[in-house]
Amino acid sequence: MSSENPDSIAPPCGGVQPPAGEVPVAVPHGPKPVDLSALLLLTLLTSFTAIAVQYAVKSFPPILGGVLRFGIAALVILIFLMWKKDLRRIARRDYKFLALLGMFCVPINQIAFFQGVAWANASHAAMMYANTPVIVTIMACLRRIERWSAAVITGAVLATAGVLTILIQSGLHLSGTYFRGDLMLLLATVTWSGYLVYSRPFNQRYGSLNCQLWVFVIGTMMSIPIAMPDALALHWHTIAPTAWAGLLYISVGIAVVGFFLFNWSITRQPPSRVATFSNAAYPLTLIWEAILTHSLPTVWFLLGSALLLTGMVFTLYRPHHVVEIPEESAPVGDPADL
């Protein structure tokens, strides 16, 4: 009698067979040490994102900020790949899908994110991005990358509830003046979640940095015509050093290193696990603020953190069923799938 776990060969998402050339694989109960280290570093880096963006949006218009951010990131990645002699050519059959990823990742996501932070604030941005695990889980299962399970859904919901609890107790208000900003931030959250899920097969085929490079280049080229009026009207000599520092951090620290850790982790782990774990960034941001202001955490902060950590445990140490994409398989995506 075979000792093989029957779940390891079960089709994902409620019995739907995976696409041709894709193989369902049971992911172990917990991540390897290197995978856990990558998630911890990713969480630490992203915990400073909101602070950096707040400085950047004071001087850079939304679309121009996005162009500069991903233009700088693409240049850094290109130099690194050329130095490593690992620059890969993209198959023509994947151009259209990469173009859609570039459009979602750069012009749409960055306009929505920068403008949303400018109209609302960083707390509202964190509130919207707290929904990423739930959105990613739904998308991953609909895309048949993961299979619906109580553990996956429970972990995502608990993590989201934990962050929302912390946000609400920290004085989050939903007045009408923030409504436009919240809509923009919701759009940014959906496009970011879509990028995490739909970029996964490209990361598996071409490698994380090569996928980032082409998505950033395509998205930046789409955005340049829109950003040109802002670039010509901007008084570059008046930009504060803190704005440049914020831009460089979200360009190199987040768009290069952070995105690489996201992409690399997603090729090795389920998207819902990576998205849920990254939600710990916001409580960390509040911890840094508490240390700087010498304030003590509240009971609601501790409750929200407990919910978040419980959700992370569910996604970290329960088995997931994901689909691996062989490099020689058919095209990794069809634009109609979006």
Number of C-alpha atoms within 10 A of each C-alpha: 3 5 5 8 9 9 14 17 13 17 20 28 20 13 11 12 14 19 15 9 15 20 18 23 19 20 18 15 13 17 18 11 9 10 17 16 12 18 22 16 15 25 22 18 18 23 22 20 19 21 14 20 24 19 18 26 18 14 19 22 18 23 27 23 23 29 26 19 24 27 21 21 24 26 15 15 22 20 12 14 16 11 10 9 9 14 18 14 9 15 9 8 13 16 16 13 22 25 19 17 25 26 22 21 27 28 24 20 25 28 23 24 27 28 22 26 24 18 18 22 20 18 18 23 22 21 23 22 25 28 24 27 29 23 20 28 28 21 21 26 21 15 19 24 29 28 25 20 16 10 18 27 18 17 29 31 20 23 34 25 19 26 28 21 20 24 23 17 14 14 9 14 12 12 8 9 10 17 14 14 23 25 15 24 30 23 21 26 25 20 21 24 26 20 20 24 24 25 22 27 24 24 21 20 19 18 19 22 25 23 23 27 23 22 26 29 21 21 26 27 16 17 23 18 10 14 20 14 11 16 16 9 8 15 10 11 6 8 14 13 11 15 19 15 15 21 26 19 21 27 24 19 20 22 23 23 20 22 20 22 23 23 28 19 23 24 22 17 21 27 28 31 28 28 29 31 25 26 28 24 23 26 21 17 17 17 17 14 12 13 11 9 9 9 10 10 12 12 11 16 22 15 15 25 22 16 21 28 20 18 28 25 18 23 28 25 15 18 19 27 26 27 25 18 24 14 15 9 11 14 17 22 18 12 13 6 8 10
